[in-house]
Amino acid sequence: MKLFTLFLVASAVLLNSCSGKLDLIPQQNTTSETALSSDANVKRVLRGAYDAASDPYVLGGNLMLFSELLAANGEIRWEGSYAQPREVFTKKILVTNSYVTEGWLKSFQTIHIANSVLSALGVVAEKDRERVKGEAQLMRALMYFELVQLCAPPYSAGNVKAALGLPLVLSPTVSANDVKKISRNTLEETYAQIVKDMTEAEALLPATNDIFLNKIVASGFLSRVYLQMGNYEKALEFADKGIALATKNGYGLVPTYAEAFNNTINSREDLFSIQVSEQDGSNNMQLFWSVPEYGGRDGDVVVQAKHLALYEAGDTRLALFYISNGAARSGKWKLKYKNIPILRLAELYLTRAECNVRLSSSVGDNPANDLNLVRKRAGLSAIAGPSLPDILHERKVELAHEGQAIHDLKRLKGQTDGLEYDAPSLVLPIPQREINASEGILKQNTGY
């Protein structure tokens, strides 16, 4: 299926479902123009972007799974029978890998919906227009950031003015010719657009917005983006800003580490989570990491002794792992129909601590206080004057198996499974169908 075809079909399904009840027009007769013709409809389409982003091939699990499998390095192992994740684990990925293809297509579907909302802001009630624009921009940026980390060379490898990033599609796609003309922007241009969208969204969004994207989330993701770019001053600025605004609005670390996971509603630590229930939503992390006893498959992902050895004695994060079917499992993804934490407040404390150490500063708080806040919750003693390795180790065990593994490994120029951080096989291919649809204009990644 060509990218253009997917855009039209997926958008029609989402937009029709959003508008049918309101305008009482038969779904088969509803057009995109109708769906974007009123304030209420545009807001429903915006909700459709969240639904698309929560797809199991995107933030519903697979993008996080890919990150962990690429960075496995003897700490986890794929034992499942499905060939597509195994290709990612072994770093022998086919350009026709259906999981990679669906992740790409579903991500661009979300981007297309966000673009559609941004094109129709004129009909949105003035009092809500900034919020709607901010949510759409942040959603578009988030999708691009998730994809560029997996489907393009790492920013840390340099050469960002020449290295290929992603095709930047910033308006609704309306014809097949639009798709054929799409080429890949540079890595620098891709990151610049992500930063632009997130920065503008951060200025527009309210501090709180129920379960939806807000100013705190924008700050948190900006800190993550800048950290990936090695811009520690800006990563520190937005981590500190996110922490200050979060704590002001009642967010905080939950009392125990286990309480941060397997939740049916957001905890006070969740800055942004994918909502999952028995009626709606998917959690492919639970599907592949858990076992049949708890509604998972066959325990496709096994946690190995090398990872468990990273935890200090008495660390309550270690206690969250459990043994089932003869192997260690991650308790973060144990139970069915639970939300997927995408951004937790603990990450911002660790980012602020890391950047302050790197910059020999104490913006917001000193690195020891930020680090030890996280360690205390894990039942560990404080570290006075922590070093950079101390903080990076804490980050690794705190955020283990939450989808950050390969991204941290690449920015820190590490190794995994005998491969250097910038090895071509640690980058996912551009789906072959997209190369074909563009008639060769869309260039493939090195090594494929």
N, C-alpha and C positions, 0 to 999 in steps of 0.2 A: 504493500500500500504506500503510495507516495505521501510525503509530508503534507502537501496541500489537501489531499483527499482526507487525511486524518483530521486536519484542522476543521474542514467543513462538516464532516460527519459528527465528530465529537462535539463541536460547538452547537450544532443543531440539536443534538440530544440534550445537552445541558441547558441551552437557552430555552428550548421548548418546555422542558420540565419545570424551569423556573417561572415561565410566564403563563402557562396554560390556565391555571386556576384563576389568575387575576383578571385576564382579559376575556375569558370564556370563549377563546378561539380554538377550534380543533387542533390538536398538536401537529397533525400532518400538514396544516396550512400555516403554521406559525413561521415567521421569518426572523432573521437576526435583527432586521430593522424594527420589527414589532417588539421584539424582546428588549430592545434598547431604547424604546420610545418614551418611557416614563421613569420617574424617580424610583418607584417601588420595584419595577422590573430590573433596572440597573443594579439595585441593591441585591436582588435575588441572583442575578448573574454573578455578582461579586462573591456571594456565598458558594456559587458553583466553582469558583477558583479554589476555594478551600477544599471542596470535595475532590476536585481533580488532583490537587497536591497530596491529598491523603491516600491516593491510589496505592495499592500494595507494591507496585513497581517503582514508586517514588518515595515520599516520606512515610508511606505506610509500611516501610521496612526494607525494601531491597537496596536502596542507595546506601543505607547504613550497613547492611550486610556486606555489600561489595567492599566498602572501606575496611571492614574488619578482616575479610578474607584476603584482600590484597596485602595486608600488613600482618598476616598470621604469624610468620617467623617462629614456628614451633610452639606458639602459645595457644593456638586453637587449631582445630582440624575439621575439615569438611568430611563427614562420613555418609552423607546422604546419597541417594541414588540418582538425583536430578543432575543431568549433565551440565546445565547452564551455570549454576553456582560453582560446580567443580572446575569448570574452565577458568573462572575468576580465581579460585583458590590455587590452581596450578600455574596461573599466569600464561595459559595457552588458550586465549580467547578467540573464538571465531568471529568474523565480521557479521555472521548471520545469527549470532547468539540472541535468542528471542527475548531473554530477560534484559539484556543491554538495549536491544531495540525498543522494547516497550518502555523502559525507563526514559530513554531519549524522547520518544513520541509523547508520552504522558506529561513529561516536563514541559515540552513545547506546547502541548495542549493547554496547560495551565498558563503559560506565558501568553498564549493567544487570547485566552479569556480575560486576563489582566489588561491586555492591549485594548480589547473591546470595551471594557469598562472605562478606560482612560479616554477612549474616543467619544464617549457619551456623557462626559461630566456636565455638559450644558443643561441636561434635563434633571440633574440631581439637585435636590433642595439645597439652597445656599448654605444653610446651617450645617449640613452634613457633607458638603462638597469636599472640604479639605480632608476629612477623615476617609472618605471613599477613595479619593486620589491617593492618599498615603498608604492605605491598605493595598491597593492595586500595584503601586510602585514597589512596595516592599515585597509583595508576593512575587512579582516579576524578577526582582533582584535576587531573592532567595533561590528561585529555581535556577537562575543563571549561575549563581555561586556554587550550588550543589553540583551542577553539571560540569562547570569548568574545572573543579577540583579533580574530577574523575576522568574527564574526556579531553584534557589538554595537558601539556607539559607543566610541571610545577613552577610556580612563580619564583621559587627560591633558586631555580637553575639559571636564572638570568636570561638575557637575550629576549626580554619581553616585548621589545619593539618589532621583532621579526618572528618570534614563535607564534604559531597559530592558536588562537583561542576558540571562541564559538561564533556562529553567525548571529549577529545582533538584529533581531526582528522586533521593532519598536512600534509597529502599528499593525492593525488587523490585516491578515492575509486575505485578499479578495479575489485573486486569480491564480491560475496555475503558473502563469509567467512570473508572478512575484516570487514563487518558490524556486523556479529555475535560475533566477538571477542571484539567489542567495549564495554568498561565499563566506568563508570564515574571516572574522576580524582578527586582529592580532591579540595576543594575550594581554598586552597593555590596554588596548581599547576595551576589551571585555571587562577587565577589572575596573577600569575607569567608569564604565557604564553602571556596574554594580554599585560602586561607591556613590555615584551621582544619584541613583534611584534611592538608595538607602538613606543618604544624607537628606535629600528632599523629603522623604517619608518621615524621617525622625523629626523634622521641623513641623510637619503637618499633623501628625497623629496625637491623640490624647494620651495621657499617662496610663489610663486604664480603659479597657474596651472589651469587657467580658472575656471570653475565651479567644478573641480575635487579636490580630496584630495591633500593637500599640507602640508608643514612644520608647518604652523600656526594651521591648523586643528589638526595635530598630537599633538602639544603642548597643544591645548585646551582640547583634549580628555584625554591626560595624566593627566592634572590637575583634570579632572573630575574623572578619575579612582583613583588617589591617594587620592582625597577627600573622595571617597567612602570607601577607605581602612583606613582612619583616619591618613594618613601620611601627615601632614600639611606642613612639610618642602618641600617635593617634589611637593605637590599640588601648593604651593606658587611659587616654582621655575618655573614650567611650565606655570602657569597662567601669571606670569611676563614675561616670555620669549614670550608667545603668544601675549600678549599686545604690547610688544616692537616691535615685528616683524610685527604685524598687522598695527600699527600706522605708522610705517616706510613705509609700502606699500600702504598707502592710505585708510585703513579701519578706521572707526570711528562710533560713535553712530549717527543714523539718527536724524534730528532735533526734530521730534515728535514721541511719542510712536506708534501711529497708523501707521506711515510710515514703521515700522518694519514688518508689516504683510500684507497679501493679495496682494502680489507682483507677477508679471509675470516674473520679472528678479530679481536676487539677489540685495539686497540693500547693501550699503557699510558697514552695520553692520553684514551681514550674513557671517559667516566664512564657514559654510557648510549648504546647503539646498537641499532638494529633489526637483528636477525640475518637474513641472506639467504644462501641456498645454492642449488645446482642442484635440490635436493629440496624446498625449502620457502622461502617468503618472496617478497616482491615489492619491486622498487626502481623506482618510477615516475620518480624523478629521473633515473636512468640511462636509462630508456626514452625520456624526452622530451628530455634534454639531450645524449645521445650520438648516434652515427651508426651506420648499418648495419654498418660495418666492425667495430665493437665490440659488436654485438648490440643497438644502440638502434634507434629508428625512423629518421626522416629528418633528424635534427638539428633538431627542432621549435623549440628555444630557441637563439637566436644571441646571442653576447656582442658588444656593439658597442664601437666605438673610444672612446666617452665613458667607458666603464668601465675599459678598459685604460689610459687616460691617468691614472688615479688612482694607479698604482703608481710608486714611485721606481725609478730606474735601479738594477739589480742586485738587485732584490727577487725572491727565488726563488718567491714566490707568483705573480708574473707569468709565470714560466717554466712553471708548471703548465698554463696555457692552451695549446691546440694548434689548428692550422688543419686543417679537414677540410671537404670539399664547399664550398670557397670562403669559409668563414667561421670566426671564432674560436669555440672550444668550451671549456666548463669541464672541466678535467681531473679535478675532484673526482668527477664522475659519469661517468667514461669507460668503465669496465669492468663487465661483466655479473656478476651473482651476487656482489656485494660488499655488505658491511654499510653501513647508513645511520647516520652519526654524528648523534645528536640533541643530545648535550651533551658538549662537549670541555672539558678543563681550561683551555685557553688563554682561553676565554670568562670564566672566573672571575677570572683574573689581570687581564683588561681591565676587568671590572666593579669589582674592588677598586680598581684604579687610578683609574677614573672617579669612584667615590664618595669616595675619599680626596681627590681634587682638589676636588671640589664642597664637601667638608666641611672643607677645610684641615687634614686629619689624615694620620696615617701608620699606621693600624691594620694590623697584620700585616707590612707593609713600606711603604716610601715609593713613591709613584706612579712615579717614574723607574725603579726596579728592576723593578717589575711590567711596565711598558710595554716596557722594553728587553730583558727576558727573551724576549718575543714577537718584538721586532724583531731581536734577535741570531739567532734561529732562522731568520728570513727573510733573513739575510745583510746586514742594514742596520746602520748606525752608531747609537750611542746618542744619545738626546736628554736633555740635562741640564735638569732643571726643566720637564718637559712641561706644556703648557697643556691645557685641556679640549678645544679643537679638535684638538690633536695626538692625544689618546687616542681621541676619537670617530672620527677618520680611520683610526686603526689598527684600531679595531673593525670599521669598514666593510670594509676590505680583507681582514682576517683571517677574518671570518665571511661573506664574500661568497658568495651563492648557496647558503646553508645553511638558508634558511627564516626568517631573522630580519629581512629587509629592511623589510617594511611595519610590523612591530611597533616597530622602532627609529625609523622615520620618524614614526610617530604619537606616540610618547612624547616625541620631540624637536621635535614640532610643525613638521615639514618640509613640503615640497611634492613632488608627483610628477605629471608629465604635465599641469601647469597646474592641479592640484587641491590645495586646502589639506588638511592632515592629517585634518581632521574632516569632509571631504566625504562625504555619504551614499553616493555611488557607490564609496567605498573600503571599504564594509561589505558583506559578502555577505548575500543575502536569506535569510530563514527559508524553507525549502522550502514551496511552496504546498500540497503534499499534507499537511504537518503543520498548516498553518493550517486546512485543510478538516477534518482528523481531529479537531481540537479544537473544531470547530463555532464557530470565530471567537474562542475565548477566547485563543488564542495570537496575539499581535499581531505584525504585520509590521514590518520596519524602515522607517524614513523613506525615501521615494524609490522604493518598490516598490509 
